[in-house]
């Protein structure tokens, strides 16, 4: 994002600069953490859930859905004083190619910040984080323990990028993986890197994304929220500024596109009408 009062760009999380990761909001729906060693080695758990995430990504590529994204600045009286808002349908064109179609995109009323390309990239691909077999090699994962999200038993991992490449975005944070379905159900962290150079800041707030089962087989993103007091250093003679930012993204109306696609789950064909042998647990409620 671009600070309009200065030459810089971006949003800065209040926790920026900390080496360790602190979960953003664990005050609702999260049980106590069991830090004992799991019966299955963490390396095997990682391999299994990455494979399941690859299956999910393949399935998601055949779904249409609606995304409603909102970015707001909040003043000292806790009132909204600027907003960027966009409704997009992720659909397929007449050739079957995947595309995003803007349904409603009023003029932004943000005055203290502006949306940057990395902000849009985070909304489109970062917030609905998927950690596939192809992507897992880019990350360091550390097993933290087991914890319930509502009634869903989860493995918990801290995630950080091994190497940051130019023009690429990465998650730095924590994920909760369903211990039965081996799919991510909650993502908590920040997308990195940030540009912290004075006069060219491109900084980003922490966020949390929840998934739910919407087709009985896979956990789909349904809600993202990010909020924080973000610190701008200023530039070109301007004073720095703290900006309270609130992000929300809602994902809905998931529908499978076409009728010839075969979707596999644990090696079984789950094209509509087919079900895997084990029923998945109930989806966690949004904290």
Buried (B, 14 or more C-beta within 10 A) or exposed (E): BBBBBBBBBBBBBBBBEEEEBEBBEBEEBBBEEBEEEBEEEBEEBBBEBBBBBBBBBBBBEBBBBBBBBBBBBBEEEEEEBBBBBBBBBBBBEEEEEEEEEEEEEEEBEBEBBBBBEBBBBBBBEBBBBBBBBEBBEBBEBEBBBBBBBBEBBBBBBBBBBEEEEEEEBBBBBBBBBBBEBBBBBBBBBBBBBBBBEBBEBBBBBBBBBBBBBBBEBBBBBBBBBBBBBBBBBBBEEBEBBEBBBBBBBBBEEBEBBEEEEEBBBBEEEBEEEEEBEEEBBEBBEBB
